[in-house]
Amino acid sequence: MSNFNDFEDLAGTGFEDKQPVAPEDEKFHCVYIAGKMRKNHIGIVEKPGLMQVRGIEYNLETVNMIITHVKQILCKEIIDDGKATIQCFSFQDGVKPWYGTSGNVCGSNSTERSVSQYCKDCRAELIVSGIYTDVEGNPIKNDKGETLFVFVRGKGIKYQNVSEYLGKMSRLDLPPIFKPPTSDSKNFEKAVVNNKRFVTQVSITTAPSKHGEKMVFSLTNTVTVPDAFVLDILKISKCMLDEFNNKFNWSKNKGGFNPIQEQKPVTNDDAPSKIPEHLNDVKNNKENNTSKLNEDITSFKGTEFNF
């Protein structure tokens, strides 16, 4: 009897009809701001000025999560026939130098990239994913009892608020999780662990741009995650690392297709002609890192996570 392994060298000569994954079946669900009223894939009308959790919930003023992964990437997009396509991408994996999918060495910062004719349009972005929770930090699960994961994409004008929030989290002096603390463990905790020690609430504010006011994410740390549970969050982050990398390392996708972008014409959705009234009160708000820092989560005890 022949074994298919005898012919595995032919694997690259076949054809597979890959069907897109339904938003409801995705492992990581995109959080985005609706700029214009439109009906989505299941017939729900997404309202401007409200957040959408694709495949889960729609028309929300806030979204809550406990951060599991943060990744800065470099991305150069081009607009072709009304659609955005990634021309060059770098997952910035490992140590420098980093290379883009074009083969070019990536500049370490925007100044270095700006002197290259090819790289001058490349932009840094931030992907922040986490466990989807309610306002008190209780994990929200689907009808199968599975833990849900969401992410925000700090891209373009949305980059600054996301970056500032992560930067503030990394500067907090918090009691050490790893004991005895060392210089290396302290640095690791500030960069990797601090942002996992709170529920992060994502809301909407506005920011000025050359095209007028645009809606952007506003991130605030709210209730505190107990130290014992932070270790569980780290274990979950490690467990989900391969799936996170497979989802967001777009260099693995032939043709540079961006899997988190909807296949729809590119429009100025984030700059509606009139900013919704409910955003006027938060237009100039800044997150307050000291708010609710002493409010602990107690409902996590006994929580089981299913992936």
PASEBA-1860 file (N, C-alpha, C; in nm, 3 decimals):
! residues 307
1> MSNFNDFE> 0.084/-0.120/0.000/0.000/0.000/0.000/0.088/0.125/0.000 ~ 0.055/0.216/-0.087/0.133/0.340/-0.097/0.088/0.440/0.009 ~ 0.183/0.518/0.056/0.155/0.622/0.154/0.164/0.758/0.083 ~ 0.077/0.851/0.122/0.079/0.980/0.053/0.211/1.052/0.072 ~ 0.286/1.017/0.178/0.417/1.078/0.199/0.513/1.048/0.085 ~ 0.485/0.938/0.011/0.572/0.904/-0.103/0.562/1.010/-0.213 ~ 0.454/1.090/-0.209/0.432/1.186/-0.316/0.420/1.330/-0.263 ~ 0.467/1.352/-0.140/0.449/1.484/-0.081/0.527/1.594/-0.153
9> DLAGTGFE> 0.626/1.558/-0.235/0.698/1.660/-0.312/0.609/1.730/-0.412 ~ 0.495/1.668/-0.443/0.402/1.728/-0.539/0.306/1.827/-0.474 ~ 0.325/1.853/-0.343/0.229/1.937/-0.270/0.215/2.075/-0.332 ~ 0.321/2.128/-0.390/0.314/2.263/-0.447/0.259/2.269/-0.588 ~ 0.217/2.156/-0.641/0.170/2.155/-0.780/0.019/2.136/-0.791 ~ -0.050/2.140/-0.678/-0.195/2.123/-0.680/-0.268/2.255/-0.669 ~ -0.397/2.249/-0.642/-0.479/2.370/-0.627/-0.579/2.346/-0.515 ~ -0.591/2.447/-0.427/-0.684/2.438/-0.314/-0.776/2.558/-0.316
17> DKQPVAPE> -0.904/2.534/-0.312/-1.002/2.641/-0.312/-1.025/2.686/-0.168 ~ -0.951/2.790/-0.125/-0.960/2.837/0.012/-1.075/2.936/0.026 ~ -1.167/2.905/0.115/-1.280/2.991/0.140/-1.247/3.087/0.255 ~ -1.291/3.213/0.245/-1.263/3.308/0.353/-1.332/3.266/0.482 ~ -1.267/3.296/0.594/-1.323/3.263/0.724/-1.431/3.366/0.759 ~ -1.545/3.319/0.803/-1.653/3.411/0.843/-1.606/3.493/0.962 ~ -1.645/3.621/0.970/-1.604/3.705/1.083/-1.636/3.643/1.219 ~ -1.747/3.573/1.226/-1.785/3.511/1.352/-1.691/3.398/1.393
25> DEKFHCVY> -1.621/3.340/1.297/-1.533/3.226/1.324/-1.387/3.266/1.340 ~ -1.357/3.394/1.324/-1.220/3.440/1.341/-1.176/3.423/1.486 ~ -1.047/3.401/1.506/-0.995/3.392/1.643/-0.976/3.532/1.702 ~ -0.933/3.628/1.620/-0.914/3.765/1.665/-1.014/3.854/1.591 ~ -1.095/3.927/1.667/-1.202/4.008/1.608/-1.162/4.155/1.606 ~ -1.174/4.215/1.489/-1.131/4.352/1.469/-1.227/4.451/1.535 ~ -1.172/4.546/1.612/-1.249/4.656/1.667/-1.225/4.778/1.579 ~ -1.331/4.835/1.525/-1.314/4.952/1.438/-1.427/5.050/1.461
33> IAGKMRKN> -1.405/5.172/1.416/-1.502/5.280/1.432/-1.576/5.299/1.300 ~ -1.708/5.293/1.307/-1.787/5.318/1.185/-1.786/5.467/1.155 ~ -1.749/5.500/1.032/-1.748/5.640/0.991/-1.874/5.681/0.920 ~ -1.938/5.585/0.856/-2.062/5.611/0.783/-2.163/5.501/0.814 ~ -2.288/5.535/0.804/-2.392/5.434/0.827/-2.392/5.336/0.712 ~ -2.387/5.206/0.745/-2.391/5.105/0.641/-2.439/4.972/0.700 ~ -2.494/4.890/0.617/-2.542/4.760/0.659/-2.430/4.658/0.643 ~ -2.405/4.580/0.748/-2.293/4.485/0.741/-2.336/4.350/0.685
41> HIGIVEKP> -2.248/4.252/0.697/-2.268/4.123/0.632/-2.384/4.042/0.688 ~ -2.431/4.078/0.810/-2.546/4.007/0.867/-2.669/4.097/0.877 ~ -2.663/4.211/0.808/-2.780/4.296/0.799/-2.795/4.399/0.910 ~ -2.698/4.407/1.002/-2.705/4.508/1.107/-2.653/4.640/1.053 ~ -2.724/4.749/1.081/-2.681/4.881/1.037/-2.578/4.934/1.136 ~ -2.455/4.953/1.089/-2.349/5.007/1.173/-2.361/5.159/1.172 ~ -2.367/5.217/1.292/-2.393/5.360/1.304/-2.262/5.438/1.320 ~ -2.252/5.552/1.254/-2.129/5.632/1.262/-2.103/5.681/1.404
49> GLMQVRGI> -1.976/5.685/1.439/-1.939/5.731/1.572/-1.951/5.627/1.680 ~ -1.975/5.501/1.641/-1.980/5.391/1.737/-1.883/5.282/1.696 ~ -1.839/5.203/1.793/-1.742/5.097/1.764/-1.812/4.966/1.729 ~ -1.744/4.893/1.642/-1.794/4.765/1.595/-1.690/4.657/1.630 ~ -1.735/4.547/1.685/-1.647/4.432/1.709/-1.688/4.328/1.606 ~ -1.615/4.325/1.498/-1.656/4.247/1.382/-1.675/4.100/1.416 ~ -1.795/4.051/1.387/-1.827/3.912/1.413/-1.880/3.886/1.552 ~ -1.888/3.989/1.638/-1.936/3.968/1.775/-2.048/4.064/1.810
57> EYNLETVN> -2.014/4.194/1.826/-2.113/4.294/1.867/-2.093/4.421/1.786 ~ -2.201/4.499/1.781/-2.197/4.619/1.697/-2.260/4.738/1.769 ~ -2.217/4.857/1.725/-2.271/4.985/1.774/-2.252/5.002/1.925 ~ -2.125/4.999/1.966/-2.088/5.012/2.106/-2.014/5.144/2.129 ~ -2.029/5.200/2.249/-1.955/5.320/2.284/-1.820/5.286/2.346 ~ -1.810/5.171/2.409/-1.683/5.127/2.468/-1.662/4.978/2.443 ~ -1.536/4.940/2.439/-1.496/4.799/2.429/-1.389/4.777/2.535 ~ -1.399/4.666/2.606/-1.304/4.637/2.713/-1.225/4.510/2.683
65> MIITHVKQ> -1.098/4.512/2.720/-1.014/4.394/2.699/-0.898/4.394/2.798 ~ -0.841/4.276/2.819/-0.714/4.263/2.889/-0.610/4.229/2.784 ~ -0.513/4.315/2.769/-0.415/4.301/2.661/-0.334/4.172/2.676 ~ -0.317/4.103/2.565/-0.233/3.983/2.563/-0.110/4.003/2.475 ~ -0.125/4.073/2.364/-0.014/4.091/2.271/-0.011/4.234/2.217 ~ 0.110/4.286/2.202/0.132/4.415/2.136/0.242/4.395/2.033 ~ 0.218/4.443/1.914/0.319/4.427/1.809/0.325/4.552/1.722 ~ 0.445/4.608/1.709/0.464/4.718/1.614/0.510/4.659/1.481
73> ILCKEIID> 0.449/4.704/1.374/0.482/4.656/1.240/0.512/4.775/1.151 ~ 0.567/4.747/1.034/0.588/4.849/0.932/0.510/4.808/0.809 ~ 0.441/4.903/0.751/0.352/4.870/0.639/0.349/4.983/0.536 ~ 0.369/4.946/0.412/0.357/5.041/0.301/0.239/4.998/0.215 ~ 0.137/5.082/0.208/0.018/5.050/0.131/0.007/5.137/0.008 ~ -0.052/5.082/-0.096/-0.084/5.159/-0.215/-0.233/5.145/-0.243 ~ -0.288/5.249/-0.304/-0.429/5.246/-0.341/-0.439/5.216/-0.490 ~ -0.506/5.109/-0.523/-0.522/5.069/-0.662/-0.668/5.039/-0.688
81> DGKATIQC> -0.728/5.114/-0.777/-0.868/5.094/-0.814/-0.959/5.099/-0.692 ~ -0.929/5.194/-0.604/-1.013/5.214/-0.487/-0.992/5.116/-0.375 ~ -0.889/5.030/-0.382/-0.862/4.934/-0.277/-0.719/4.948/-0.228 ~ -0.701/4.929/-0.098/-0.568/4.938/-0.039/-0.501/4.801/-0.043 ~ -0.377/4.797/-0.091/-0.301/4.673/-0.098/-0.164/4.697/-0.036 ~ -0.118/4.601/0.042/0.014/4.612/0.102/0.121/4.588/-0.004 ~ 0.208/4.688/-0.021/0.318/4.675/-0.117/0.444/4.621/-0.050 ~ 0.466/4.660/0.075/0.581/4.608/0.150/0.542/4.602/0.296
89> FSFQDGVK> 0.590/4.499/0.364/0.550/4.475/0.502/0.666/4.417/0.580 ~ 0.680/4.460/0.705/0.779/4.401/0.794/0.716/4.373/0.929 ~ 0.727/4.250/0.973/0.675/4.210/1.103/0.774/4.245/1.214 ~ 0.891/4.294/1.174/0.996/4.333/1.269/1.026/4.220/1.367 ~ 1.041/4.101/1.313/1.063/3.983/1.394/1.211/3.966/1.425 ~ 1.242/3.932/1.548/1.381/3.909/1.586/1.456/4.039/1.605 ~ 1.587/4.029/1.596/1.672/4.146/1.618/1.700/4.217/1.485 ~ 1.737/4.344/1.494/1.772/4.421/1.374/1.897/4.362/1.310
97> PWYGTSGN> 1.914/4.382/1.177/1.827/4.461/1.089/1.701/4.385/1.050 ~ 1.590/4.461/1.034/1.467/4.404/0.985/1.457/4.427/0.834 ~ 1.392/4.333/0.768/1.374/4.343/0.623/1.225/4.342/0.590 ~ 1.189/4.420/0.489/1.053/4.417/0.440/1.036/4.308/0.336 ~ 0.913/4.282/0.297/0.888/4.179/0.196/0.946/4.218/0.060 ~ 0.979/4.347/0.043/1.043/4.392/-0.081/1.190/4.354/-0.086 ~ 1.246/4.314/0.030/1.388/4.283/0.039/1.470/4.399/0.091 ~ 1.409/4.516/0.105/1.481/4.633/0.156/1.501/4.623/0.306
105> VCGSNSTE> 1.613/4.679/0.353/1.637/4.690/0.496/1.549/4.802/0.550 ~ 1.479/4.775/0.660/1.387/4.874/0.716/1.462/4.978/0.798 ~ 1.427/5.104/0.777/1.482/5.210/0.859/1.434/5.195/1.003 ~ 1.519/5.232/1.098/1.485/5.216/1.239/1.376/5.311/1.285 ~ 1.361/5.423/1.214/1.261/5.522/1.252/1.211/5.592/1.127 ~ 1.115/5.683/1.144/1.055/5.751/1.030/1.155/5.838/0.956 ~ 1.253/5.893/1.029/1.355/5.977/0.965/1.439/5.895/0.868 ~ 1.481/5.776/0.912/1.561/5.689/0.824/1.479/5.643/0.705
113> RSVSQYCK> 1.351/5.613/0.727/1.268/5.567/0.615/1.240/5.680/0.515 ~ 1.235/5.802/0.564/1.199/5.915/0.477/1.306/5.946/0.373 ~ 1.431/5.906/0.397/1.538/5.937/0.301/1.544/5.835/0.188 ~ 1.466/5.728/0.198/1.460/5.627/0.092/1.337/5.653/0.005 ~ 1.358/5.663/-0.124/1.247/5.688/-0.215/1.142/5.578/-0.206 ~ 1.188/5.455/-0.187/1.094/5.344/-0.179/1.024/5.340/-0.043 ~ 1.096/5.370/0.064/1.044/5.350/0.200/0.977/5.473/0.259 ~ 0.980/5.586/0.189/0.929/5.710/0.248/0.780/5.704/0.280
121> DCRAELIV> 0.706/5.618/0.212/0.562/5.606/0.238/0.529/5.494/0.337 ~ 0.631/5.430/0.391/0.611/5.324/0.488/0.577/5.386/0.624 ~ 0.483/5.325/0.694/0.439/5.379/0.822/0.441/5.271/0.930 ~ 0.475/5.312/1.051/0.467/5.222/1.167/0.321/5.210/1.210 ~ 0.281/5.090/1.248/0.147/5.065/1.301/0.160/4.981/1.428 ~ 0.055/4.983/1.507/0.051/4.902/1.629/-0.071/4.811/1.628 ~ -0.047/4.684/1.654/-0.155/4.588/1.672/-0.162/4.555/1.821 ~ -0.277/4.578/1.882/-0.296/4.548/2.023/-0.413/4.451/2.035
129> SGIYTDVE> -0.385/4.329/2.081/-0.492/4.230/2.094/-0.510/4.194/2.241 ~ -0.627/4.141/2.273/-0.652/4.104/2.411/-0.777/4.021/2.427 ~ -0.798/3.975/2.549/-0.917/3.899/2.584/-1.035/3.995/2.593 ~ -1.142/3.966/2.525/-1.261/4.049/2.525/-1.334/4.032/2.658 ~ -1.359/4.143/2.729/-1.422/4.136/2.860/-1.536/4.238/2.871 ~ -1.611/4.227/2.980/-1.707/4.333/3.009/-1.636/4.442/3.088 ~ -1.709/4.544/3.132/-1.648/4.659/3.197/-1.579/4.621/3.327 ~ -1.623/4.512/3.392/-1.563/4.468/3.517/-1.447/4.371/3.496
137> GNPIKNDK> -1.422/4.336/3.372/-1.311/4.246/3.344/-1.349/4.101/3.332 ~ -1.479/4.069/3.334/-1.521/3.931/3.316/-1.509/3.892/3.169 ~ -1.439/3.783/3.137/-1.425/3.741/2.998/-1.561/3.715/2.933 ~ -1.579/3.767/2.813/-1.701/3.743/2.736/-1.674/3.625/2.643 ~ -1.764/3.526/2.644/-1.744/3.406/2.563/-1.854/3.393/2.459 ~ -1.825/3.312/2.357/-1.926/3.289/2.255/-2.021/3.178/2.299 ~ -2.114/3.143/2.211/-2.215/3.043/2.251/-2.157/2.903/2.265 ~ -2.030/2.886/2.226/-1.962/2.758/2.245/-1.881/2.756/2.374
145> GETLFVFV> -1.886/2.865/2.448/-1.809/2.875/2.571/-1.663/2.907/2.549 ~ -1.628/2.955/2.429/-1.489/2.984/2.396/-1.454/3.128/2.430 ~ -1.332/3.149/2.479/-1.283/3.283/2.507/-1.269/3.360/2.377 ~ -1.309/3.486/2.378/-1.302/3.570/2.259/-1.185/3.667/2.268 ~ -1.120/3.689/2.154/-1.008/3.781/2.148/-1.040/3.893/2.048 ~ -1.002/4.015/2.084/-1.026/4.130/1.998/-0.893/4.202/1.975 ~ -0.892/4.293/1.878/-0.772/4.373/1.856/-0.809/4.508/1.798 ~ -0.723/4.606/1.828/-0.732/4.737/1.764/-0.605/4.758/1.683
153> RGKGIKYQ> -0.621/4.833/1.576/-0.508/4.861/1.489/-0.478/5.011/1.494 ~ -0.363/5.045/1.553/-0.321/5.184/1.559/-0.252/5.221/1.429 ~ -0.331/5.272/1.336/-0.281/5.301/1.203/-0.307/5.447/1.170 ~ -0.209/5.513/1.105/-0.228/5.651/1.064/-0.253/5.741/1.183 ~ -0.360/5.819/1.175/-0.390/5.912/1.284/-0.431/5.840/1.411 ~ -0.468/5.712/1.401/-0.503/5.634/1.519/-0.380/5.583/1.594 ~ -0.262/5.600/1.537/-0.140/5.547/1.597/-0.105/5.618/1.728 ~ -0.115/5.749/1.730/-0.062/5.828/1.842/-0.125/5.792/1.975
161> NVSEYLGK> -0.258/5.790/1.982/-0.323/5.760/2.110/-0.289/5.620/2.161 ~ -0.283/5.524/2.068/-0.248/5.387/2.108/-0.105/5.383/2.160 ~ -0.014/5.449/2.089/0.126/5.453/2.129/0.144/5.523/2.263 ~ 0.075/5.635/2.282/0.087/5.709/2.408/0.037/5.626/2.526 ~ -0.072/5.556/2.506/-0.126/5.473/2.614/-0.027/5.363/2.652 ~ 0.025/5.292/2.553/0.121/5.185/2.582/0.247/5.241/2.648 ~ 0.289/5.360/2.603/0.406/5.423/2.663/0.383/5.456/2.810 ~ 0.265/5.507/2.842/0.234/5.540/2.981/0.229/5.414/3.067
169> MSRLDLPP> 0.173/5.307/3.012/0.170/5.182/3.087/0.311/5.133/3.117 ~ 0.401/5.150/3.022/0.537/5.100/3.039/0.618/5.184/3.138 ~ 0.569/5.303/3.170/0.641/5.388/3.265/0.588/5.376/3.409 ~ 0.481/5.299/3.429/0.427/5.284/3.563/0.521/5.203/3.651 ~ 0.542/5.249/3.773/0.621/5.174/3.870/0.524/5.093/3.956 ~ 0.517/4.965/3.928/0.423/4.877/3.995/0.498/4.770/4.075 ~ 0.435/4.717/4.179/0.500/4.608/4.255/0.535/4.493/4.161 ~ 0.652/4.434/4.176/0.697/4.331/4.082/0.612/4.205/4.088
177> IFKPPTSD> 0.592/4.146/3.971/0.525/4.017/3.960/0.625/3.905/3.983 ~ 0.744/3.919/3.922/0.847/3.817/3.933/0.940/3.850/4.050 ~ 0.959/3.751/4.137/1.041/3.771/4.256/1.145/3.660/4.269 ~ 1.266/3.696/4.313/1.310/3.832/4.343/1.330/3.913/4.216 ~ 1.298/4.042/4.219/1.313/4.125/4.100/1.460/4.147/4.064 ~ 1.486/4.150/3.936/1.620/4.181/3.885/1.607/4.295/3.785 ~ 1.718/4.345/3.741/1.715/4.452/3.642/1.645/4.406/3.515 ~ 1.676/4.282/3.471/1.615/4.229/3.350/1.465/4.206/3.370
185> SKNFEKAV> 1.427/4.152/3.485/1.285/4.124/3.508/1.205/4.253/3.518 ~ 1.263/4.358/3.576/1.194/4.486/3.587/1.171/4.546/3.448 ~ 1.272/4.540/3.363/1.258/4.593/3.227/1.155/4.513/3.149 ~ 1.156/4.381/3.165/1.059/4.294/3.098/0.918/4.328/3.144 ~ 0.900/4.346/3.273/0.767/4.374/3.326/0.713/4.507/3.272 ~ 0.797/4.609/3.268/0.749/4.739/3.219/0.708/4.731/3.072 ~ 0.786/4.659/2.992/0.758/4.653/2.849/0.646/4.555/2.814 ~ 0.640/4.442/2.884/0.551/4.332/2.845/0.435/4.312/2.941
193> VNNKRFVT> 0.459/4.327/3.071/0.360/4.286/3.170/0.268/4.401/3.215 ~ 0.321/4.522/3.227/0.242/4.632/3.283/0.107/4.650/3.214 ~ 0.105/4.640/3.082/-0.022/4.664/3.011/-0.122/4.550/3.030 ~ -0.079/4.441/3.089/-0.167/4.327/3.117/-0.224/4.332/3.258 ~ -0.188/4.432/3.335/-0.226/4.437/3.475/-0.352/4.520/3.500 ~ -0.416/4.561/3.391/-0.539/4.637/3.401/-0.634/4.595/3.290 ~ -0.761/4.619/3.312/-0.855/4.614/3.201/-0.835/4.742/3.122 ~ -0.821/4.729/2.992/-0.808/4.845/2.904/-0.943/4.874/2.840
201> QVSITTAP> -0.992/4.994/2.861/-1.119/5.034/2.800/-1.089/5.119/2.676 ~ -1.147/5.078/2.566/-1.131/5.150/2.439/-1.259/5.229/2.413 ~ -1.245/5.358/2.394/-1.358/5.443/2.359/-1.319/5.528/2.238 ~ -1.400/5.626/2.206/-1.376/5.707/2.086/-1.362/5.853/2.125 ~ -1.265/5.918/2.065/-1.250/6.061/2.075/-1.219/6.113/1.934 ~ -1.182/6.239/1.923/-1.148/6.292/1.792/-1.010/6.356/1.796 ~ -0.949/6.366/1.680/-0.818/6.429/1.667/-0.816/6.511/1.539 ~ -0.747/6.625/1.542/-0.740/6.709/1.421/-0.648/6.649/1.317
209> SKHGEKMV> -0.681/6.668/1.191/-0.596/6.627/1.081/-0.608/6.731/0.971 ~ -0.527/6.718/0.868/-0.533/6.813/0.758/-0.663/6.800/0.680 ~ -0.736/6.693/0.705/-0.865/6.673/0.640/-0.981/6.701/0.737 ~ -0.951/6.768/0.850/-1.054/6.796/0.949/-1.049/6.698/1.064 ~ -1.149/6.706/1.151/-1.155/6.618/1.268/-1.180/6.474/1.225 ~ -1.104/6.382/1.287/-1.124/6.240/1.261/-1.147/6.166/1.392 ~ -1.223/6.060/1.384/-1.248/5.978/1.502/-1.132/5.881/1.523 ~ -1.087/5.873/1.648/-0.973/5.787/1.683/-1.004/5.714/1.812
217> FSLTNTVT> -0.923/5.613/1.842/-0.938/5.539/1.966/-0.883/5.618/2.084 ~ -0.947/5.603/2.199/-0.896/5.653/2.325/-0.887/5.535/2.420 ~ -0.767/5.507/2.473/-0.746/5.392/2.560/-0.723/5.438/2.703 ~ -0.789/5.372/2.798/-0.778/5.405/2.939/-0.767/5.278/3.021 ~ -0.677/5.278/3.120/-0.671/5.164/3.212/-0.774/5.184/3.322 ~ -0.850/5.078/3.352/-0.955/5.090/3.452/-0.926/4.998/3.570 ~ -1.000/4.889/3.585/-0.982/4.805/3.704/-0.853/4.725/3.699 ~ -0.801/4.694/3.815/-0.673/4.626/3.829/-0.690/4.475/3.826
225> VPDAFVLD> -0.604/4.408/3.755/-0.603/4.262/3.750/-0.517/4.210/3.866 ~ -0.569/4.118/3.948/-0.490/4.064/4.059/-0.361/3.999/4.009 ~ -0.256/4.010/4.090/-0.125/3.959/4.050/-0.130/3.813/4.007 ~ -0.202/3.731/4.082/-0.208/3.587/4.050/-0.268/3.565/3.912 ~ -0.363/3.647/3.876/-0.426/3.630/3.746/-0.338/3.683/3.633 ~ -0.251/3.781/3.664/-0.158/3.833/3.563/-0.072/3.720/3.509 ~ -0.030/3.630/3.597/0.050/3.515/3.552/-0.031/3.428/3.456 ~ -0.161/3.413/3.481/-0.246/3.338/3.389/-0.256/3.408/3.254
233> ILKISKCM> -0.264/3.541/3.257/-0.268/3.618/3.132/-0.140/3.596/3.052 ~ -0.028/3.592/3.120/0.100/3.568/3.051/0.102/3.428/2.990 ~ 0.047/3.330/3.061/0.041/3.194/3.007/-0.050/3.190/2.883 ~ -0.162/3.261/2.890/-0.252/3.268/2.775/-0.183/3.335/2.657 ~ -0.109/3.444/2.684/-0.037/3.515/2.578/0.063/3.423/2.510 ~ 0.133/3.344/2.590/0.231/3.250/2.533/0.162/3.142/2.453 ~ 0.050/3.092/2.506/-0.026/2.987/2.438/-0.078/3.034/2.303 ~ -0.116/3.161/2.295/-0.177/3.216/2.174/-0.076/3.282/2.080
241> LDEFNNKF> 0.052/3.278/2.115/0.152/3.352/2.037/0.159/3.307/1.892 ~ 0.159/3.176/1.867/0.167/3.127/1.729/0.046/3.172/1.648 ~ -0.074/3.166/1.709/-0.194/3.209/1.637/-0.190/3.359/1.610 ~ -0.140/3.435/1.707/-0.126/3.579/1.687/-0.030/3.609/1.572 ~ 0.085/3.542/1.572/0.183/3.564/1.465/0.129/3.522/1.329 ~ 0.058/3.411/1.324/0.001/3.366/1.197/-0.104/3.463/1.144 ~ -0.177/3.525/1.235/-0.281/3.619/1.195/-0.224/3.750/1.144 ~ -0.122/3.802/1.211/-0.078/3.938/1.184/0.055/3.949/1.111
249> NWSKNKGG> 0.123/3.837/1.090/0.244/3.842/1.008/0.202/3.826/0.863 ~ 0.164/3.938/0.801/0.106/3.935/0.667/0.207/3.901/0.558 ~ 0.336/3.896/0.595/0.436/3.857/0.496/0.418/3.711/0.456 ~ 0.342/3.635/0.535/0.315/3.495/0.504/0.199/3.480/0.406 ~ 0.132/3.591/0.375/0.019/3.586/0.283/0.063/3.627/0.144 ~ 0.049/3.539/0.049/0.093/3.567/-0.087/0.018/3.687/-0.143 ~ 0.093/3.769/-0.217/0.032/3.884/-0.281/0.017/4.003/-0.187 ~ 0.066/3.988/-0.063/0.060/4.100/0.029/-0.081/4.132/0.077
257> FNPIQEQK> -0.174/4.038/0.066/-0.310/4.065/0.108/-0.317/4.088/0.258 ~ -0.387/4.192/0.296/-0.403/4.227/0.436/-0.528/4.159/0.490 ~ -0.514/4.057/0.572/-0.630/3.979/0.613/-0.724/4.050/0.708 ~ -0.684/4.162/0.769/-0.775/4.228/0.862/-0.846/4.345/0.796 ~ -0.823/4.364/0.667/-0.891/4.471/0.598/-1.012/4.416/0.525 ~ -1.123/4.483/0.536/-1.241/4.438/0.464/-1.222/4.461/0.316 ~ -1.277/4.371/0.237/-1.270/4.386/0.093/-1.380/4.480/0.046 ~ -1.354/4.608/0.064/-1.451/4.710/0.023/-1.374/4.829/-0.029
265> PVTNDDAP> -1.436/4.915/-0.111/-1.365/5.031/-0.163/-1.312/5.117/-0.049 ~ -1.194/5.176/-0.070/-1.135/5.264/0.029/-1.208/5.397/0.026 ~ -1.260/5.438/0.140/-1.330/5.566/0.151/-1.276/5.640/0.271 ~ -1.317/5.764/0.285/-1.275/5.844/0.399/-1.373/5.824/0.514 ~ -1.393/5.698/0.552/-1.495/5.665/0.651/-1.471/5.729/0.786 ~ -1.346/5.756/0.819/-1.316/5.810/0.951/-1.334/5.961/0.957 ~ -1.376/6.022/0.851/-1.394/6.167/0.850/-1.532/6.203/0.797 ~ -1.638/6.166/0.871/-1.771/6.200/0.825/-1.792/6.351/0.822
273> SKIPEHLN> -1.888/6.396/0.747/-1.909/6.539/0.732/-1.945/6.605/0.864 ~ -2.002/6.528/0.958/-2.039/6.582/1.089/-2.003/6.481/1.197 ~ -1.920/6.525/1.293/-1.884/6.437/1.403/-2.007/6.414/1.490 ~ -2.039/6.288/1.523/-2.156/6.260/1.607/-2.155/6.340/1.736 ~ -2.273/6.381/1.781/-2.287/6.469/1.897/-2.226/6.408/2.023 ~ -2.236/6.276/2.039/-2.189/6.217/2.164/-2.038/6.223/2.180 ~ -1.966/6.261/2.072/-1.821/6.273/2.082/-1.776/6.413/2.121 ~ -1.865/6.511/2.115/-1.826/6.648/2.145/-1.773/6.662/2.287
281> DVKNNKEN> -1.830/6.589/2.382/-1.789/6.602/2.521/-1.653/6.539/2.549 ~ -1.607/6.449/2.461/-1.479/6.381/2.487/-1.373/6.422/2.387 ~ -1.399/6.524/2.309/-1.309/6.564/2.202/-1.167/6.586/2.249 ~ -1.150/6.653/2.363/-1.017/6.686/2.411/-0.976/6.606/2.534 ~ -1.052/6.499/2.564/-1.021/6.420/2.683/-0.889/6.345/2.668 ~ -0.817/6.332/2.776/-0.696/6.251/2.781/-0.716/6.144/2.887 ~ -0.656/6.026/2.864/-0.674/5.921/2.962/-0.603/5.955/3.092 ~ -0.659/5.912/3.203/-0.602/5.937/3.334/-0.554/5.805/3.391
289> NTSKLNED> -0.421/5.788/3.394/-0.366/5.660/3.434/-0.387/5.628/3.582 ~ -0.425/5.730/3.661/-0.442/5.703/3.803/-0.587/5.667/3.836 ~ -0.677/5.678/3.740/-0.817/5.652/3.770/-0.840/5.504/3.794 ~ -0.907/5.474/3.905/-0.951/5.340/3.940/-0.837/5.239/3.957 ~ -0.715/5.289/3.982/-0.602/5.196/3.994/-0.617/5.105/4.116 ~ -0.695/5.147/4.214/-0.709/5.067/4.336/-0.831/4.977/4.333 ~ -0.904/4.978/4.223/-1.022/4.894/4.212/-0.983/4.758/4.156 ~ -0.997/4.655/4.236/-0.951/4.522/4.197/-1.061/4.440/4.134
297> ITSFKGTE> -1.019/4.350/4.044/-1.111/4.252/3.987/-1.121/4.135/4.084 ~ -1.240/4.098/4.118/-1.258/3.981/4.205/-1.328/3.868/4.131 ~ -1.390/3.901/4.017/-1.473/3.803/3.948/-1.392/3.705/3.864 ~ -1.258/3.722/3.857/-1.177/3.630/3.779/-1.155/3.497/3.848 ~ -1.173/3.494/3.978/-1.142/3.373/4.053/-1.227/3.256/4.003 ~ -1.159/3.148/3.970/-1.229/3.031/3.923/-1.261/3.033/3.774 ~ -1.218/3.140/3.705/-1.246/3.151/3.563/-1.165/3.048/3.485 ~ -1.229/2.981/3.393/-1.160/2.888/3.305/-1.162/2.941/3.164
305> FNF> -1.049/2.928/3.095/-1.040/2.978/2.959/-1.039/2.862/2.861 ~ -1.124/2.871/2.762/-1.131/2.770/2.657/-1.096/2.836/2.525 ~ -1.006/2.773/2.453/-0.962/2.827/2.326/-1.013/2.741/2.212
END
